[in-house]
Amino acid sequence: MARAYLDHNATTPLRPAAREAMLAALADCGNASSVHAEGRAARSRIETARENIAAFVGCASRDVRFTSGATEALNLVLTPQAEIAGVGPFDILLIAGGEHACVLSGHRFPGHAVEVLPLAPDGRLDLDRLDAALIRHAGRRVMLALQAANNETGVVQPVEAAARRLHAAGGVLTCDAVQAPGRIACNFNVLGADVLVISAHKLGGPQGAGALCFASGRHHIKDRLLRGGGQERGLRAGTENVAAIAGFAEAVAEAETDPSRLGQMRERIESDVLSVAPDAVFFGAGAPRLPNTTNFAVPGIEAQVLLMGLDLDGVAVSSGSACSSGKVKRSHVLEAMGVPNALAQGAIRVSLGWTTKEEDLDLFGRAFEKAVRTVKARHKPAA
């Protein structure tokens, strides 16, 4: 049966160039810390990748550190024992309410030093509340964790505006930019952040590789997560994953160059949804969004019902609600936006990417219409 993979925000299929780079690296034997020819070849692959990723985000190659992914990178940098751009150690961590779980629960600040800031109803960080928080914490060294764009709703956050406020108050901004590459601008010059984190598997690279990037050469993290050898300039111990890093760099080089293609496809998805369910609600539609992402709910229809129906007919999407131990939990992102619980329980996310074709949209339209029709027929009162 034909299938349409429309869950690119979760992970994006591996690009052919990334696969080739990985296979070439796997064919060679060598530890990048060894001084012999094989070791130097492995080191060369890593440093070439570092230069390419540094050029992509707009920093010096020496300020890029490879990790196992964005989760590790954010756990590593979100610590009071960091010094970034001449600021630190830190007293306060501010977190936008819609941040990824690896930020909300993965940071290493004590509870009393953390404040979660609310989102506006459109899903963006409330800058007035940020201003108020900076006034409350005047005289303290503050770090703000703010996504470039939300992974569930696709809402693009006001990173540059927030960064200006942080810098005026003597603080720094750490940006989870995982969903940005190939969809919106993802570089220090545009975003104004002090730290950017990206992940290979969100843009067509392999799972298991990420990059922690610093805008300034003045950075130091005292309480490292992984201790041992001096890899990654002493910041992250452990033998480097050469193949994954090589694939990462190739994926960055081929990141989507025409976001308008994705935007047109998203518009078609939303039009098809409304033609079947005119009462559908699109979350974050009043704010700038990633061109590839739409998150919506049809009142009265639970997400799990639609997910199963779509999957059975060959369409892979995801829910805005997390499922744990068999129980559906409300999305913390939608909760932070003030979405009523009954509506949030129906949230479906469709996210497009480099493999998405018009035929995939055709299949989604047919499967969605069938799923909604089936649910409504099931609930139709008996004559």
Rosetta blueprint (number, residue, H / E / L):
1 M L
2 A L
3 R L
4 A E
5 Y E
6 L L
7 D E
8 H L
9 N L
10 A L
11 T L
12 T L
13 P L
14 L L
15 R L
16 P H
17 A H
18 A H
19 R H
20 E H
21 A H
22 M H
23 L H
24 A H
25 A H
26 L H
27 A H
28 D L
29 C L
30 G L
31 N L
32 A L
33 S L
34 S L
35 V L
36 H L
37 A H
38 E H
39 G H
40 R H
41 A H
42 A H
43 R H
44 S H
45 R H
46 I H
47 E H
48 T H
49 A H
50 R H
51 E H
52 N H
53 I H
54 A H
55 A H
56 F H
57 V H
58 G L
59 C L
60 A L
61 S H
62 R H
63 D H
64 V E
65 R E
66 F E
67 T E
68 S L
69 G L
70 A H
71 T H
72 E H
73 A H
74 L H
75 N H
76 L H
77 V H
78 L L
79 T L
80 P L
81 Q L
82 A E
83 E E
84 I E
85 A L
86 G L
87 V E
88 G L
89 P L
90 F L
91 D L
92 I E
93 L E
94 L E
95 I E
96 A E
97 G L
98 G L
99 E L
100 H L
101 A H
102 C H
103 V H
104 L H
105 S L
106 G L
107 H L
108 R L
109 F L
110 P L
111 G H
112 H H
113 A H
114 V E
115 E E
116 V E
117 L E
118 P L
119 L E
120 A L
121 P L
122 D L
123 G L
124 R L
125 L E
126 D L
127 L H
128 D H
129 R H
130 L H
131 D H
132 A H
133 A H
134 L H
135 I H
136 R H
137 H L
138 A L
139 G L
140 R L
141 R L
142 V E
143 M E
144 L E
145 A E
146 L L
147 Q L
148 A L
149 A E
150 N L
151 N L
152 E L
153 T L
154 G L
155 V E
156 V E
157 Q L
158 P L
159 V H
160 E H
161 A H
162 A H
163 A H
164 R H
165 R H
166 L H
167 H H
168 A H
169 A L
170 G L
171 G L
172 V E
173 L E
174 T E
175 C E
176 D E
177 A L
178 V L
179 Q L
180 A L
181 P L
182 G L
183 R L
184 I L
185 A L
186 C L
187 N L
188 F H
189 N H
190 V H
191 L H
192 G L
193 A L
194 D L
195 V E
196 L E
197 V E
198 I E
199 S E
200 A H
201 H H
202 K H
203 L L
204 G L
205 G L
206 P L
207 Q L
208 G L
209 A L
210 G E
211 A E
212 L E
213 C E
214 F E
215 A L
216 S L
217 G L
218 R L
219 H E
220 H E
221 I E
222 K L
223 D L
224 R L
225 L L
226 L L
227 R L
228 G L
229 G L
230 G L
231 Q L
232 E H
233 R H
234 G H
235 L L
236 R L
237 A L
238 G L
239 T L
240 E L
241 N L
242 V H
243 A H
244 A H
245 I H
246 A H
247 G H
248 F H
249 A H
250 E H
251 A H
252 V H
253 A H
254 E L
255 A L
256 E L
257 T L
258 D L
259 P H
260 S H
261 R H
262 L H
263 G H
264 Q H
265 M H
266 R H
267 E H
268 R H
269 I H
270 E H
271 S H
272 D H
273 V H
274 L H
275 S H
276 V H
277 A L
278 P L
279 D L
280 A L
281 V E
282 F E
283 F L
284 G L
285 A L
286 G L
287 A L
288 P L
289 R E
290 L L
291 P L
292 N L
293 T E
294 T E
295 N E
296 F E
297 A E
298 V L
299 P L
300 G L
301 I L
302 E L
303 A H
304 Q H
305 V H
306 L H
307 L H
308 M H
309 G H
310 L H
311 D H
312 L H
313 D L
314 G L
315 V E
316 A E
317 V L
318 S E
319 S E
320 G L
321 S L
322 A E
323 C E
324 S E
325 S L
326 G L
327 K E
328 V E
329 K E
330 R L
331 S L
332 H H
333 V H
334 L H
335 E H
336 A H
337 M L
338 G L
339 V L
340 P L
341 N H
342 A H
343 L H
344 A H
345 Q L
346 G L
347 A L
348 I E
349 R E
350 V E
351 S E
352 L L
353 G L
354 W L
355 T L
356 T L
357 K L
358 E H
359 E H
360 D H
361 L H
362 D H
363 L H
364 F H
365 G H
366 R H
367 A H
368 F H
369 E H
370 K H
371 A H
372 V H
373 R H
374 T H
375 V H
376 K H
377 A H
378 R H
379 H L
380 K L
381 P L
382 A L
383 A L
